[in-house]
């Protein structure tokens, strides 16, 4: 188990990585799934043998409220159907924390429940916010869970210029679920999970 990293350089590196992903040209992405709420694209990850996913959709609400529902805190566990528990293990200054969370089994439990320990950082980006994270090798793995690993992930949320009550939410996710899993099952689950994330988030914001 690694010691906890110094949060400032990790936060800076993480932000720079996400901004770089955000500048990848449209031609490098392939559509993986499209719903009324979101479009999901993917491209091979530079971090591991799976995919980097990009999800994007317009959400009817102000940026701060949307990000409050996504980042670690009391809202997320209430509405995110995939997340079954969440604990903040350490809190640093400047919107940084380390959280441990668990996810439900997926695809008729072909994908068993997973546990993640992530460093999370939220910062300003243009007129909106970026909330991002990366997994750490920290803390003991709980029994009955496989420890997954999130390579640099994040959500950009910026207000629409012509419609300030709406925000454009763009996510970049690359999750290594680990364990013995067929890659095709992982890819199917990821696309659907990201599309459902938008519909679940929209319902939560309306309540």
N, C-alpha and C positions, 0 to 999 in steps of 0.2 A: 504494500500500500504506500502510495506516494504521500509526502507531506502536502499541505495546502500551498498553492502557489501564491506569489506576490500578486495581488489583484490588479494593480495599475498597469503593468506591462501586458498582462494577459488580456485585460479589457481592451487596451489599445490595439493589440494584434488581432483580436477577434473582430473588432469594429472594422479594421482595415481589410480583413479577409471578406467580410460581408459586403462592404462597399465594392470590392473587386467583383464579387459574384453579381452584384446589382448592375455592373457595367458590361456583362457578357452580352454580345450581340444576339439578336433574335435568331439568326441563322444557325446558331449552335444548339438550339433547343428543339426537341421533338415533342409534339403534343401526346400526353399519356392519357388524359381524361378531360372531358368537358361537361360541366353541368350548368344549370341556370345561375348558380351562385359563384362558380369559380372555374378557371381553366388551370390544369396542371400540366407542366412540361417536365422533361427530364433530359439529362445528358450524363455521360460517364463522369464519375467523381474523380477528382485528382487525389483524394485522400485515401480511398480504399477501392475495392473491386466492384462496388455497387454503383448506384446512381446518385447524383445531386438532383433533387426535385425543386422545381420552382412552381409556386401556386400564386394566383392573382385573382382578385375580385374586388368589386366596389361594395363597401359596407356603409349602411346608413347610420352614421353616428359621428361624433367628434373624435379626433385622434386620441386624446388622453384617455377617454373612457374605453375605447377599444383596446388600447395597450394595457390598461389596468385589468382587463379581462383575460389577457394573454399571458402577461408576465407572472412570476411566482407571487402568490398571494391568495386571499380568501375566495376571490371570484372563480379562479380557474377550476378548482376541484368541483365546484357546484355545477358547471355546465359541460365540461369536457368529458364525454361519455367514455373515452378511452382511458382516462386517468382514474386510478382507484385509490391512491393515497398520495399525499405530498407533505413533506416536512422541510422546513428551512433549517439546515444544519449549522450554518455560519452566516452572519451578516457583516458585510464590510460597508465602508462609506461609499458615497457616490453611486447609489443604485446597483450595488454588486452584492450577490449572495451565493451560497452553495446550497442547493436543494437536492433532496432525495425523493424520487417519486416512483410509483409503480403503475404499470399499465395492464389492462385486462387482456385475456387471451383473444385471439382473432382467428378468422377463417375456421370456424368450428373447432377452435383450439389446436389447429395445426401449428399456429404460433402461440406458444404458451405465454403466461404472464411474464412480463419483463420488469426489471428494476434499473433505474438510471440514477447516477449522481452527477449533477450538472452545475457548472459555474454559470451564473446568469448575470447579464449586464444590460441596463437600459440607459440610453443616451439620446440627446437631440440629433435629429437628422433633417437637414433642410428646414422646411416649415413644420415638420412632424417629429416622429420618434422612431428609434430603432431599438428593439429588444432582442438580444442575441444570447447564445449559450454554446457551451462545449462540455463534453463529459470529462470527468476526472476519475482517476483510479484512486478512490478514497472511500474509507469506511468498509465494514465487513458486508459481504453479500448475504442477504437474508435467505433462509431456507425456502425452497419451493419457487425460487425465482432464478431466471437466467439474467446475468448482468449485461445489459445492452450498452452501446456506446454511440453517442451523438458526436459526429464530426461537426465542424463549425456550422451552426444553424442560426436563423434569425428571421425577424419579421419587421419589414419597413412599413410604416403607416403614415401617410401624408394626406392632408386635406385636398379635395378636388378644388382647383382654382375657381371653376365656374359654379361650384355647388358646395359651399363650406360646411354644410351639414352632412356631407358624405365624405368618406375617406377611401383612398386606394390602399389596399392591404396586399403586400407582396411578401411571400415567405420563401425561404431557402432551407431545405431540410435534407440531411444526409445521415440516415440512421443505420448503424450496423447492429442488427438484432442479435447476432451471434447465436451459438447453439447450432444444432444440425437442422438446417432449413433449406428447402429447395428455393433457389433464388427467384423463380417465377412466382411462388406464393408470396414472397416478400414484396415483389414489385406490384402485384395485384393489390395487396393490402395497403401499400404506401399511397398509391394513387387515390384509392377510395377513401382512405383515412383523411387525406388532405382536403378532398372535396367535401366530405362530411363536416370537417372542422369549420368550414365557412357557414354551412347551413345551421350547425349547432350554435355557433357564435352569434349569428344574426337573431336566432330565437332568444338567446340569453339577453341580448341587448334590448330587446323589445319588452322584456318583463320588468 
